[in-house]
Amino acid sequence: MSELTAGGIGVLLVGAVLAVAVLQMRRNLVRGDTPDAPIMDLAPGQKAFWNSTLSSRWLALLSAGIVAVGVGLLFVPDLPILVAGLLVLAGLLAFALSSIHVTADAAGLHVKYGVLPWPSTHIDVGQIETASVIDVRPTEWGGWGYRGTLKFLRQAAVVLRAGPGIRLDLNDGRVFVVTVDNPEPGVALLNGELARR
C-alpha cells in the first residue's frame, strides 16, 4: 500500500512539473518578445546561406550513461528485456539531440539533430512572420532538449544550453526557438528574405 501511495505521489509530482513547464511555454508564446530583429540587405537575385553547429557535451555523456545502464540491465536476471531496451532507446534519442546543425537560406530555417538525416525540422520562409535573436533560458522553455510541439502546443524549442538563440514567430501565431551560437547573421538573413518577398 505504501508503494502505491509513493508511486501516486511520484505521478502527481511529475504531472505538476509538466503542467508548470507547459504553462511557462504558453506564457512565452503569448508574450511575443522580439527584442533584436536584424535585417540583411539582399540584392535581387543574391543568394545567401548561413549555418551553425552546436553540441552539448553533458547531454552526450548523459546519453552514453543511459545506454550503458540499459546494456547493463540486459544481464540482470528476471528483469524484462523491455526495460533495458527502453533505456537504450532513450539514451540513443538523447544522443541524437546532443548536437544540432542549424541552416538558414532562401528556403527558411532547417535544424538537423545528431549525425543522422532524421529527425529534422524545417520551417519554410513563407511560414515566418519575423525572426529575432533572443536570450534563451531553459527554465522558460520547459527545460533542455526538444520541448513542446508546434502542432499541439503551437510552440517548440530546441534548447541545448542557456544563451543566444533564434526565435521564429510564424504567420499562424506559432513560435519556434532554437539555441545556437552567433544567431545574428542567420536571423538577419531570414528577415532579409522576408523583406525581399
C-alpha positions in Angstrom: 0.0 0.0 0.0 2.8 2.4 0.9 4.5 1.7 -2.5 1.3 2.6 -4.3 1.0 5.8 -2.3 4.6 6.7 -3.1 4.0 5.9 -6.8 0.9 8.0 -6.8 2.8 10.9 -5.2 5.5 10.5 -7.8 3.0 10.6 -10.6 1.4 13.8 -9.1 4.8 15.4 -8.8 5.7 14.6 -12.5 2.3 15.9 -13.6 2.8 19.1 -11.6 6.3 19.7 -13.1 4.9 19.1 -16.6 2.0 21.4 -16.0 4.3 24.2 -14.8 6.5 23.7 -17.9 3.5 23.8 -20.3 2.2 27.0 -18.6 5.6 28.7 -18.8 5.8 27.8 -22.5 2.3 29.1 -23.1 3.3 32.4 -21.4 6.3 32.7 -23.7 4.0 32.1 -26.7 1.6 34.9 -25.6 4.4 37.3 -24.6 5.8 37.5 -28.1 9.1 39.3 -27.2 11.1 40.1 -30.3 14.0 42.2 -28.9 16.5 42.0 -31.7 15.5 41.5 -35.4 18.4 42.5 -37.7 17.7 42.5 -41.4 20.3 41.6 -44.1 20.1 43.8 -47.2 19.9 41.3 -50.1 20.0 42.4 -53.7 17.6 40.9 -56.2 18.9 37.5 -57.2 21.5 37.4 -54.5 21.8 34.1 -52.7 22.9 33.8 -49.1 23.5 30.9 -46.8 24.3 30.6 -43.0 24.9 27.6 -40.8 26.0 26.9 -37.3 26.6 23.7 -35.2 26.0 23.4 -31.5 26.9 20.4 -29.3 26.1 19.6 -25.7 28.9 17.6 -24.1 26.9 16.9 -20.9 23.9 15.6 -22.9 26.2 13.3 -24.9 27.8 12.0 -21.7 24.4 11.6 -20.1 23.0 9.7 -23.1 26.1 7.4 -23.1 25.5 6.7 -19.4 21.8 5.9 -20.1 22.8 3.5 -22.9 25.4 1.8 -20.6 22.9 1.3 -17.8 20.4 -0.1 -20.3 23.0 -2.6 -21.7 24.0 -3.5 -18.1 20.4 -4.3 -17.3 20.3 -6.9 -20.0 22.4 -9.1 -17.7 20.1 -8.7 -14.7 18.1 -11.9 -14.2 14.3 -11.8 -14.1 14.3 -8.2 -15.4 12.1 -7.8 -18.5 14.2 -7.1 -21.6 11.8 -4.3 -22.5 13.0 -2.2 -19.6 16.6 -2.4 -20.8 15.5 -1.8 -24.4 13.6 1.3 -23.5 16.6 2.7 -21.6 18.9 2.0 -24.6 16.4 3.7 -26.9 16.1 6.7 -24.6 19.8 7.0 -24.5 20.1 6.9 -28.3 17.3 9.5 -28.6 19.1 11.8 -26.1 22.4 11.3 -28.1 20.6 12.3 -31.3 19.7 15.6 -29.6 23.1 16.2 -28.2 24.2 18.2 -31.3 22.3 20.2 -33.8 23.2 21.7 -37.2 21.1 24.9 -38.0 20.9 26.3 -41.5 19.2 29.4 -42.8 18.8 30.2 -46.5 16.1 31.4 -49.0 14.0 28.3 -48.2 13.8 29.0 -44.5 15.3 27.5 -41.3 16.5 23.9 -41.1 17.5 22.0 -38.0 19.2 18.6 -38.2 19.7 16.6 -35.0 22.8 14.5 -34.4 24.6 12.7 -37.3 21.6 11.1 -38.9 19.4 12.7 -41.6 16.3 12.1 -39.4 14.8 13.6 -37.4 14.9 17.2 -38.7 12.9 20.3 -38.5 12.2 22.6 -41.4 10.4 26.0 -41.2 9.6 27.4 -44.6 10.4 31.0 -45.1 6.8 31.5 -46.2 5.6 30.5 -42.8 7.8 33.0 -40.9 6.4 36.4 -39.8 9.5 37.6 -38.0 12.8 36.2 -36.9 14.6 37.6 -33.9 17.6 37.0 -31.6 16.7 36.2 -28.1 18.4 35.1 -24.8 17.1 31.6 -24.2 16.7 30.4 -20.6 15.9 26.7 -20.4 13.6 27.1 -17.4 11.4 29.5 -19.5 11.0 26.9 -22.3 10.4 23.7 -20.3 14.0 22.6 -19.8 16.7 21.1 -22.1 16.2 19.1 -25.2 13.3 19.3 -27.7 10.4 20.9 -25.8 6.8 21.3 -26.9 5.3 20.7 -30.2 4.3 23.1 -33.0 1.3 21.0 -33.9 -0.4 20.7 -30.4 1.1 23.3 -28.1 1.8 25.7 -31.0 5.3 26.2 -29.7 8.5 24.2 -29.8 12.0 24.9 -28.5 15.3 23.1 -29.1 17.4 24.0 -26.1 20.9 22.6 -25.7 22.1 25.4 -23.3 21.3 28.8 -22.0 22.3 31.7 -24.1 21.6 33.2 -27.6 19.1 31.7 -29.9 16.8 32.2 -32.8 13.1 32.8 -32.3 10.7 32.5 -35.2 7.2 33.9 -34.9 5.2 32.2 -37.5 2.2 33.6 -39.5 -0.3 31.5 -37.7 0.8 32.5 -34.2 3.1 29.5 -33.5 6.6 30.0 -32.1 9.8 28.0 -32.8 13.0 28.6 -30.8 16.5 27.1 -31.2 19.7 27.8 -29.2 22.7 28.4 -31.4 25.9 30.4 -31.3 26.1 33.7 -33.1 22.5 33.7 -34.3 22.5 37.3 -35.6 23.6 36.5 -39.2 21.0 33.8 -39.5 18.2 36.0 -38.2 19.3 38.9 -40.5 19.3 36.5 -43.5 15.8 35.2 -42.8 14.5 38.8 -42.2 16.2 39.8 -45.4 14.5 37.1 -47.3 11.2 38.1 -45.7 11.8 41.8 -46.7 12.6 40.7 -50.3 9.3 38.9 -50.6 
